[in-house]
Amino acid sequence: MRELQTLTITEKGQAQFPASWRKTAGLMHGGPCDVRLVNDGRQSLLITPRPRRRRGAVGLLKHLQNQPAAFPKVERHTMPAK
């Protein structure tokens, strides 16, 4: 297992990997994987998904809503009239 190759799984799953595996690996929308040749005499491959980097605030609201502590209520005030 010396050489490392890169495989990109597309969003449509053109690499023909099972949907259940792509879902568990977080590759339903595609992404890169590391591929290594296993020297077992059967030409087996070891495919490892690369961790996806977070882009900005994607999923931040869902993460904050799942937190056990609620945000404190904001004290509101009225603006003075002109």
Kinemage of the C-alpha trace (Angstrom):
@kinemage 1
@onewidth
@group {chain A} dominant
@subgroup {mainchain}
@vectorlist {calphas} color= white
{ca met a 1} P 0.000 0.000 0.000
{ca arg a 2} L 2.553 2.541 -1.102
{ca glu a 3} L 1.047 4.518 -3.937
{ca leu a 4} L -1.857 6.856 -3.383
{ca gln a 5} L -4.226 7.788 -6.199
{ca thr a 6} L -7.183 10.149 -6.147
{ca leu a 7} L -10.678 9.185 -7.267
{ca thr a 8} L -13.500 11.681 -7.566
{ca ile a 9} L -17.037 10.417 -7.052
{ca thr a 10} L -19.477 12.585 -8.928
{ca glu a 11} L -22.830 13.759 -7.630
{ca lys a 12} L -24.634 11.378 -9.946
{ca gly a 13} L -22.583 8.445 -8.686
{ca gln a 14} L -21.006 7.730 -12.048
{ca ala a 15} L -18.291 5.747 -10.310
{ca gln a 16} L -21.080 3.232 -9.513
{ca phe a 17} L -20.659 3.041 -5.773
{ca pro a 18} L -23.674 1.935 -3.707
{ca ala a 19} L -25.884 4.820 -2.582
{ca ser a 20} L -25.902 3.567 1.022
{ca trp a 21} L -22.084 3.705 1.141
{ca arg a 22} L -22.003 7.183 -0.440
{ca lys a 23} L -24.577 8.388 2.093
{ca thr a 24} L -22.644 7.047 5.087
{ca ala a 25} L -19.372 8.438 3.741
{ca gly a 26} L -20.947 11.836 3.072
{ca leu a 27} L -20.483 11.547 -0.683
{ca met a 28} L -24.089 11.899 -1.869
{ca his a 29} L -23.098 15.139 -3.603
{ca gly a 30} L -19.739 13.820 -4.752
{ca gly a 31} L -16.260 14.378 -3.405
{ca pro a 32} L -12.668 13.131 -3.481
{ca cys a 33} L -11.477 9.761 -2.183
{ca asp a 34} L -8.029 8.266 -1.605
{ca val a 35} L -7.428 4.971 -3.410
{ca arg a 36} L -4.676 2.524 -2.504
{ca leu a 37} L -3.809 -0.808 -4.089
{ca val a 38} L -3.815 -3.619 -1.516
{ca asn a 39} L -1.127 -6.166 -2.367
{ca asp a 40} L -3.191 -9.238 -1.568
{ca gly a 41} L -2.868 -10.958 -4.955
{ca arg a 42} L -6.493 -10.202 -5.896
{ca gln a 43} L -5.974 -6.602 -7.127
{ca ser a 44} L -8.110 -5.218 -4.295
{ca leu a 45} L -8.508 -1.489 -3.717
{ca leu a 46} L -8.833 0.362 -0.424
{ca ile a 47} L -11.070 3.408 -0.956
{ca thr a 48} L -11.131 6.019 1.819
{ca pro a 49} L -13.294 9.169 1.565
{ca arg a 50} L -11.483 12.401 2.304
{ca pro a 51} L -13.056 14.548 4.999
{ca arg a 52} L -15.010 17.411 3.487
{ca arg a 53} L -14.084 20.901 4.516
{ca arg a 54} L -16.861 23.101 5.776
{ca arg a 55} L -17.673 26.002 3.516
{ca gly a 56} L -18.655 29.066 5.481
{ca ala a 57} L -21.822 28.832 7.540
{ca val a 58} L -23.374 25.854 5.735
{ca gly a 59} L -25.223 23.823 8.378
{ca leu a 60} L -24.517 26.317 11.156
{ca leu a 61} L -28.192 27.026 11.897
{ca lys a 62} L -29.022 23.322 12.183
{ca his a 63} L -26.018 22.813 14.461
{ca leu a 64} L -27.029 25.690 16.735
{ca gln a 65} L -30.656 24.518 16.903
{ca asn a 66} L -29.483 21.105 18.144
{ca gln a 67} L -27.593 22.619 21.089
{ca pro a 68} L -29.092 21.855 24.527
{ca ala a 69} L -28.914 25.432 25.859
{ca ala a 70} L -31.277 27.989 24.365
{ca phe a 71} L -30.254 31.505 23.479
{ca pro a 72} L -31.250 34.160 26.060
{ca lys a 73} L -34.206 36.313 25.093
{ca val a 74} L -33.279 39.609 23.517
{ca glu a 75} L -34.569 42.665 25.327
{ca arg a 76} L -36.415 44.803 22.803
{ca his a 77} L -36.887 48.536 22.940
{ca thr a 78} L -38.878 50.990 20.900
{ca met a 79} L -37.163 53.523 18.718
{ca pro a 80} L -37.850 57.192 19.436
{ca ala a 81} L -40.207 58.883 17.000
{ca lys a 82} L -38.928 61.636 14.734
